[in-house]
């Protein structure tokens, strides 16, 4: 067996990110929000929202970003949150992502951040 083909399963298991629904529920608890509040703010159907919160469905990248805005995550936290969800990080050269980055860095509340991110340029 070649040394460079060695697969260290223990290292992979240790570096796993938590399942996204567990992180979402932790943030809900930490921020003292209710599941109903989150589902309403995400503007998704109730059953679909609960499936996301229970780990039966994976949120879209936009939903993960919206959750990050709801939880008022700082940019590094939001980038880790996206990574944990298996979604691409925010990229400043993408105009939509740049608007989200600007909103986060300037402390916009959820409604203002969403409004700003969706404004026509």
Buried (B, 14 or more C-beta within 10 A) or exposed (E): EEEEEEEEEEEEEEEEEEEBBEBBBEBBEEEEBEBEEBBEBBEBEEEBBBBBBEEEBBBEBEBBBBBBBBBBBEEEBBBBBBBBBEBEEBEEEEEBBBBBBBBBEEEBEBEEBBEBBEEEE
